[in-house]
């Protein structure tokens, strides 16, 4: 395999360029990004068959939920909400074994790769056996999920979840939540074991995910975060926050503060943090997140599916906040759909068009892809999100022959990618200098799909 790629056109850190030569080292890091490459320099160089853009980081995933997509779309309680959906989810996850988790994650991760994601943040809370008994290896489930990502070739930031309580004020966990239960020492043990198991893989990182303020207490939160950063100073920390109105109201009842304000009043939140959803914010909370340079992790398809609400995107960008997208419950596995829905939600809310852009970059598609790619990479602790020397060789080659890209140049390529039709325009995908998707296919695609289908048939029959 050559460690060189030529692209007729590519989106680099400083904008679109022609005749680009990319080179990378054995660890998958870009060592040269050259424009206006002469034809004489192209011997034995791979040729991209379409425009090349940076890969997208999916900053929020619960992999096992891929297998239940579509199972909660039945009218039941007239007050159907996240909370009623959660009960369906709990009944489903009770059946999942480590082998099942691996098979489901492998299918999901392949789908994500095929649509242009080059890394994923796995917010992983399914730690133990049904009833809460530990596996012989406390990190068994984590190793299965990370193993699926390495098998597929998707970059992963694994985020073992600290989940100790069933509600604000240290309410006890319910029966269905026993599989999630850990204290700070237990979660740090899982983090250490998973880190050791994949220490030699540059496309694997491990961080921490306190599930939410309702699932931890302050002492536990402080101990887990300080323990993590004692191991790896720049490790990411992700947390669900302010996703639903009920959560906000319950937090106020418990503490007198809203969730984001409570977090910022009690923790040193900085650029290593990612606040997932952060949907229901005051202007002040929005501004605190933006000023801290923590990443807002927005999951538009899941937030829409659950009826959560809309993130205050325009104010957040006015305050120069950092953001990225995730597919969360995996009712979609496509970054284009997340970005499109994010923009359309703002259009419906404000009754105007072309909102997530600026005078400096008028293209909505280019703004969405560029900002989300950089913010997602920051959230996952990956040197990625743009094509520049020193960054990971994580990239997407678009299908240059597709009718939707005909006559498109520069930023209009990304406008077409995000807003023109529903066909996948991704042709090839590279992660860490290795081709993982070629001509729209993965080398293990059939075996992965067959194993997933068998797993799903078993789970749905139980």
Residue pairs with C-beta under 8 A, 6 or more apart in sequence:
1 434
1 435
2 44
2 45
2 46
3 23
3 24
3 25
3 26
3 433
4 21
4 22
4 23
4 44
4 45
4 46
5 21
5 22
5 23
5 45
5 46
5 47
5 48
5 52
5 395
5 430
6 19
6 20
6 21
6 22
6 37
6 42
6 45
6 46
6 47
6 48
7 19
7 20
7 22
7 48
7 51
7 52
7 397
8 18
8 19
8 20
8 48
8 51
8 400
9 16
9 17
9 18
9 20
9 51
9 52
9 409
9 413
10 16
10 17
10 20
10 22
10 48
10 51
10 52
10 53
10 387
11 51
11 52
11 53
11 54
11 366
11 370
11 387
11 414
12 20
12 33
12 35
12 386
12 387
12 388
13 386
13 387
13 388
16 409
16 410
16 411
17 35
17 36
18 35
18 36
19 35
19 36
19 37
20 33
20 34
20 35
20 37
20 52
21 32
21 33
21 34
21 37
21 41
21 42
21 45
22 30
22 32
22 33
22 52
22 387
22 393
22 395
23 30
23 31
23 32
23 33
24 30
24 31
24 393
24 433
25 31
25 433
26 433
27 202
27 432
27 433
28 202
28 203
28 392
28 393
28 431
28 432
28 433
28 434
29 383
29 390
29 391
29 392
29 393
29 433
30 387
30 388
30 389
30 390
30 391
30 392
30 393
31 389
32 389
33 387
33 388
33 389
48 397
48 428
49 397
49 399
49 400
49 401
49 427
49 428
50 397
50 398
50 399
50 400
50 401
50 402
50 405
50 427
51 397
51 398
51 400
51 405
51 413
52 387
52 395
52 396
52 397
52 398
53 369
53 387
53 395
53 396
53 398
53 413
53 414
54 369
54 370
54 373
54 384
54 385
54 386
54 387
54 394
54 395
54 396
55 116
55 117
55 118
55 119
55 373
55 384
55 394
55 395
55 396
55 429
55 430
55 431
56 116
56 117
56 118
56 325
56 335
56 369
56 372
56 373
56 376
56 396
57 117
57 118
57 119
57 120
57 121
57 155
57 324
57 373
57 376
57 377
57 379
57 380
57 382
57 384
57 385
58 112
58 117
58 119
58 120
58 121
58 325
58 326
58 327
58 335
58 376
59 120
59 121
59 238
59 274
59 276
59 295
59 297
59 324
59 325
59 326
59 375
59 376
59 379
59 380
60 121
60 123
60 238
60 274
60 276
60 297
60 299
60 326
60 327
60 328
61 108
61 120
61 121
61 122
61 123
61 326
61 327
61 328
61 330
62 122
62 123
62 124
62 125
62 328
62 329
62 330
63 101
63 104
63 105
63 108
63 109
63 122
63 124
63 145
63 148
63 330
64 93
64 96
64 100
64 101
64 104
64 105
64 126
65 89
65 328
65 329
65 330
66 104
66 105
66 107
66 108
66 111
66 330
66 333
67 92
67 96
67 100
67 104
67 452
67 455
67 456
67 459
68 88
68 89
68 92
69 329
69 330
69 331
70 331
71 88
71 92
72 85
72 88
72 89
76 84
77 84
80 307
81 244
81 246
81 306
81 307
82 243
82 244
82 306
82 307
82 308
83 244
83 246
85 306
90 174
90 176
90 177
91 176
92 459
93 126
93 176
93 179
94 130
94 176
94 179
95 130
95 459
95 462
96 104
96 126
96 459
98 135
98 140
98 141
98 144
99 144
99 455
100 455
100 458
100 459
101 126
101 141
101 144
101 145
101 148
102 144
102 145
102 147
102 148
103 148
103 451
103 452
103 454
103 455
104 452
104 455
104 456
105 122
105 144
105 145
105 148
105 149
106 148
106 151
106 152
106 448
106 451
106 452
107 448
107 449
107 451
107 452
108 330
108 333
109 120
109 148
109 149
109 152
109 154
109 156
110 152
110 154
110 442
110 444
110 445
110 448
111 333
112 120
112 154
112 327
112 333
113 152
113 153
113 154
113 429
113 431
113 436
113 437
113 442
114 424
114 426
114 429
114 437
114 440
114 441
114 442
115 333
115 334
115 335
115 336
115 424
115 426
116 334
116 335
116 336
116 396
116 426
116 429
117 154
117 327
117 333
117 335
118 154
118 155
118 384
118 392
118 394
118 395
118 396
118 429
118 430
118 431
119 154
119 155
119 156
119 157
119 203
119 376
119 377
119 380
119 382
119 384
119 394
119 431
120 149
120 154
120 155
120 156
120 157
120 380
121 156
121 157
121 159
121 236
121 238
121 274
121 297
121 326
121 379
121 380
122 145
122 146
122 149
122 156
122 157
122 158
122 159
123 159
123 161
123 209
123 238
123 240
123 276
124 141
124 142
124 145
124 158
124 159
124 160
124 161
124 209
125 160
125 161
125 163
125 180
125 209
125 211
126 141
126 179
126 180
127 138
127 141
127 142
127 160
127 161
127 179
127 180
127 181
127 182
127 190
128 134
128 135
128 141
128 178
128 179
128 180
128 181
129 135
129 179
130 179
131 178
131 179
132 178
132 179
132 181
135 141
137 143
137 193
138 186
138 189
138 190
138 193
139 160
139 189
139 190
139 193
139 194
139 197
142 158
142 160
142 190
142 193
142 194
143 193
143 194
143 197
145 158
146 156
146 158
146 194
146 197
146 198
146 204
149 155
149 156
149 204
150 156
150 198
150 201
150 203
150 204
151 444
152 436
152 442
152 444
152 448
153 203
153 431
153 434
153 436
154 203
154 431
154 436
155 203
155 204
155 380
155 382
155 384
155 392
155 394
155 431
155 432
156 203
156 204
156 205
157 204
157 205
157 206
157 207
157 236
157 379
157 380
157 381
157 382
158 194
158 204
158 205
158 206
158 207
159 206
159 207
159 208
159 209
159 236
159 238
160 182
160 187
160 190
160 191
160 194
160 206
160 208
160 209
161 180
161 182
161 187
161 209
161 210
161 211
162 182
162 183
162 184
162 187
162 208
162 209
162 210
162 211
162 215
162 216
162 220
162 221
162 224
163 173
163 177
163 180
163 181
163 182
163 211
163 215
163 216
164 170
164 173
164 181
164 182
164 183
164 215
164 216
164 217
164 220
165 171
165 172
165 173
165 214
165 215
165 216
165 217
166 172
166 173
166 174
166 177
166 214
166 215
167 214
167 250
168 213
168 214
168 250
168 251
168 253
168 254
168 255
169 254
170 217
171 214
173 180
173 181
180 211
182 190
183 220
184 220
184 223
184 224
184 227
187 208
187 224
188 224
188 227
188 228
188 231
191 206
191 207
191 208
191 228
191 231
192 231
194 206
195 206
195 231
195 232
198 204
198 206
202 432
203 392
203 431
203 432
205 235
205 236
205 380
205 381
205 382
206 232
206 235
207 228
207 235
207 236
207 237
207 238
207 381
208 224
208 225
208 228
208 235
208 236
208 237
208 238
209 237
209 238
209 239
210 216
210 220
210 221
210 224
210 225
210 237
210 239
211 239
211 240
212 239
212 240
212 241
212 247
213 239
213 241
213 251
213 259
213 262
213 263
214 247
214 250
214 251
216 224
218 266
221 266
221 267
222 267
225 237
225 267
228 235
228 237
229 235
229 272
234 272
234 381
235 272
235 381
236 272
236 273
236 274
236 379
236 380
236 381
237 272
237 273
237 274
238 273
238 274
238 275
238 276
238 297
238 379
239 263
239 273
239 274
239 275
239 276
240 276
240 277
241 259
241 260
241 263
241 275
241 276
241 277
241 278
242 248
242 258
242 259
242 260
242 275
242 277
242 278
242 279
242 280
242 281
242 285
243 276
243 277
243 278
243 279
243 280
243 303
243 308
244 279
244 280
244 308
244 309
245 280
245 309
247 259
247 280
248 258
248 259
248 280
251 257
251 258
251 259
251 262
252 258
255 262
257 265
258 282
258 285
260 275
260 278
260 281
260 285
260 288
260 289
261 282
261 284
261 285
261 288
263 269
263 275
264 285
264 288
264 292
269 275
269 289
269 292
269 294
270 292
270 293
270 294
271 292
271 293
271 294
271 295
271 322
271 378
272 294
272 381
273 292
273 294
273 295
274 294
274 295
274 296
274 297
274 324
274 379
275 289
275 294
275 295
275 296
275 297
276 297
276 299
276 326
276 328
277 297
277 298
277 299
277 303
277 308
277 311
278 285
278 289
278 296
278 297
278 298
278 311
279 303
279 308
279 309
279 310
279 311
280 309
281 289
281 312
283 312
283 315
286 312
286 315
286 316
286 319
286 321
287 315
287 319
289 296
289 316
289 321
290 316
290 319
290 320
290 321
290 322
291 319
293 322
294 322
295 322
295 323
295 324
295 375
295 376
295 378
295 379
296 311
296 316
296 321
296 322
296 323
296 324
296 375
297 323
297 324
297 325
297 326
297 379
298 311
298 313
298 323
298 324
298 325
298 326
298 338
298 342
299 325
299 326
299 327
299 328
299 329
299 338
300 325
300 337
300 338
300 339
300 341
300 342
300 345
301 327
301 328
301 331
301 332
301 337
301 338
301 341
302 308
302 326
302 327
302 328
302 329
302 331
303 309
303 310
303 311
303 328
304 341
304 345
305 329
305 331
306 329
310 345
310 346
310 349
311 342
313 323
313 342
313 345
313 346
313 355
313 356
314 346
314 350
314 355
316 323
317 323
317 356
322 374
322 375
322 378
323 371
323 372
323 375
324 372
324 373
324 374
324 375
324 376
324 377
324 378
324 379
325 335
325 338
325 339
325 342
325 372
325 376
326 338
326 376
327 333
327 334
327 335
327 338
332 338
334 424
335 369
335 372
336 417
336 418
336 425
338 372
339 365
339 368
339 369
339 372
339 418
340 418
340 419
342 356
342 368
343 355
343 356
343 364
343 368
343 418
346 355
346 356
347 353
347 355
354 362
354 364
355 364
356 364
356 367
356 368
356 371
357 363
357 364
357 367
358 367
361 367
361 370
361 411
362 411
363 411
363 412
363 414
363 415
364 415
364 418
364 419
365 411
365 412
365 413
365 414
365 415
365 416
365 417
365 418
365 419
366 411
366 414
366 415
368 414
368 418
369 414
369 417
369 418
370 386
370 414
373 384
373 385
373 386
374 385
374 386
375 385
376 385
377 383
377 384
377 385
378 385
382 392
382 394
383 390
383 391
383 392
384 391
384 392
384 394
385 391
387 395
392 431
392 432
393 430
393 431
393 432
393 433
394 430
394 431
394 432
395 429
395 430
396 426
396 428
396 429
396 430
397 426
397 427
397 428
397 429
397 430
398 405
398 413
398 417
398 425
398 426
398 427
399 405
399 425
399 426
399 427
399 440
400 427
402 423
402 425
404 416
404 417
404 420
404 421
404 423
404 425
405 413
405 416
405 417
405 425
408 415
408 416
416 425
417 425
424 440
426 437
426 440
427 437
427 439
427 440
428 435
428 437
428 438
428 439
429 435
429 436
429 437
430 436
436 442
442 448
